[in-house]
Amino acid sequence: MDDLRARVDELEQREAFHELTIETLNQCLIDQQRQIEDLHNQLVKLSSKLAEKTEDSQISLLNERPPHY
């Protein structure tokens, strides 16, 4: 009977450890998802700014006189 009780105790300890591990991993996943969303938003903003700068540069080059004038 003591052996059975020891096995049950061991299983309960493992289950508690697994629950804690799952909760910790879940929180890490939530944090990483937030980071991914933040990075995605930054990338969209930077891409938009780069596109604007590229358009502005092309327009100014078209309006610029060649250097030999």
Residue frames relative to the residue before (quaternion, step in Angstrom):
aa qw qx qy qz dx dy dz
M 1.0000 0.0000 0.0000 0.0000 0.00 0.00 0.00
D 0.6294 0.5304 -0.3357 0.4581 3.57 1.05 -0.76
D 0.6210 0.5469 -0.3368 0.4493 3.56 1.07 -0.75
L 0.6486 0.5137 -0.3099 0.4684 3.57 0.99 -0.84
R 0.6463 0.5131 -0.3123 0.4706 3.58 0.98 -0.87
A 0.6442 0.5162 -0.3215 0.4639 3.59 0.97 -0.80
R 0.6528 0.5082 -0.3129 0.4667 3.58 0.99 -0.80
V 0.6408 0.5101 -0.3203 0.4760 3.59 1.00 -0.80
D 0.6383 0.5230 -0.3198 0.4656 3.59 0.96 -0.86
E 0.6480 0.5192 -0.3082 0.4642 3.57 0.95 -0.90
L 0.6661 0.4967 -0.2983 0.4696 3.58 0.94 -0.88
E 0.6430 0.5142 -0.3222 0.4673 3.59 1.01 -0.77
Q 0.6393 0.5143 -0.3223 0.4721 3.59 1.01 -0.77
R 0.6558 0.5054 -0.3100 0.4672 3.57 0.93 -0.87
E 0.6492 0.5183 -0.3161 0.4581 3.57 0.96 -0.88
A 0.6465 0.5070 -0.3182 0.4731 3.60 0.96 -0.81
F 0.6421 0.5163 -0.3148 0.4712 3.57 0.99 -0.83
H 0.6649 0.5034 -0.3026 0.4614 3.58 0.94 -0.88
E 0.6230 0.5329 -0.3365 0.4633 3.59 1.01 -0.75
L 0.6654 0.4962 -0.2959 0.4728 3.57 0.91 -0.93
T 0.6452 0.5197 -0.3171 0.4616 3.57 0.97 -0.84
I 0.6555 0.5039 -0.3117 0.4682 3.58 0.93 -0.86
E 0.6479 0.5110 -0.3200 0.4655 3.60 0.93 -0.84
T 0.6545 0.5096 -0.3053 0.4677 3.59 0.97 -0.86
L 0.6722 0.4861 -0.2926 0.4756 3.58 0.91 -0.90
N 0.6229 0.5368 -0.3351 0.4599 3.58 1.03 -0.74
Q 0.6596 0.4943 -0.3095 0.4741 3.59 0.95 -0.84
C 0.6202 0.5272 -0.3366 0.4734 3.59 1.04 -0.73
L 0.6526 0.5177 -0.3076 0.4599 3.56 0.97 -0.85
I 0.6347 0.5177 -0.3208 0.4756 3.58 0.99 -0.81
D 0.6612 0.5045 -0.3015 0.4662 3.59 0.92 -0.92
Q 0.6653 0.4976 -0.3045 0.4658 3.58 0.93 -0.85
Q 0.6294 0.5257 -0.3393 0.4608 3.59 1.01 -0.73
R 0.6324 0.5150 -0.3299 0.4755 3.59 1.01 -0.76
Q 0.6436 0.5163 -0.3177 0.4672 3.57 0.97 -0.84
I 0.6433 0.5174 -0.3225 0.4631 3.58 0.94 -0.86
E 0.6586 0.5031 -0.3121 0.4645 3.59 0.92 -0.85
D 0.6438 0.5124 -0.3174 0.4714 3.60 0.98 -0.84
L 0.6714 0.4900 -0.2961 0.4707 3.58 0.91 -0.89
H 0.6224 0.5321 -0.3381 0.4639 3.57 1.03 -0.75
N 0.6596 0.5035 -0.3080 0.4654 3.58 0.92 -0.90
Q 0.6399 0.5115 -0.3231 0.4738 3.59 0.99 -0.79
L 0.6491 0.5239 -0.3146 0.4531 3.57 0.96 -0.84
V 0.6387 0.5169 -0.3230 0.4696 3.58 0.97 -0.82
K 0.6633 0.4998 -0.3059 0.4655 3.60 0.91 -0.89
L 0.6758 0.4894 -0.2968 0.4644 3.58 0.90 -0.91
S 0.6322 0.5242 -0.3319 0.4640 3.59 1.00 -0.76
S 0.6476 0.5161 -0.3093 0.4676 3.55 0.99 -0.83
K 0.6569 0.4996 -0.3066 0.4742 3.59 0.94 -0.88
L 0.6501 0.5156 -0.3155 0.4605 3.58 0.95 -0.84
A 0.6422 0.5156 -0.3236 0.4659 3.58 0.97 -0.81
E 0.6404 0.5162 -0.3199 0.4703 3.60 1.00 -0.81
K 0.6629 0.5033 -0.3031 0.4641 3.58 0.91 -0.93
T 0.6474 0.5217 -0.3191 0.4548 3.58 0.96 -0.84
E 0.6506 0.5045 -0.3106 0.4751 3.58 0.96 -0.86
D 0.6523 0.5134 -0.3106 0.4631 3.60 0.94 -0.90
S 0.6570 0.5131 -0.3078 0.4586 3.58 0.96 -0.86
Q 0.6602 0.5030 -0.3117 0.4625 3.58 0.94 -0.83
I 0.6477 0.5080 -0.3192 0.4695 3.58 0.98 -0.80
S 0.6790 0.4804 -0.3055 0.4636 3.60 0.87 -0.88
L 0.6311 0.5198 -0.3424 0.4630 3.61 1.04 -0.63
L 0.6401 0.5206 -0.3273 0.4606 3.60 1.04 -0.70
N 0.7109 0.4453 -0.2464 0.4854 3.57 1.07 -0.73
E 0.5774 0.6075 -0.3681 0.4026 3.58 1.23 -0.28
R 0.4370 -0.6789 0.5236 0.2719 3.58 -1.07 0.79
P 0.5491 -0.6017 0.4543 0.3606 3.57 -1.03 0.64
P 0.6084 -0.6107 0.3657 0.3509 3.62 -1.07 0.64
H 0.6580 0.5336 -0.3330 0.4140 3.64 1.06 -0.43
Y 0.5228 0.6181 -0.4321 0.3973 3.64 1.19 0.13
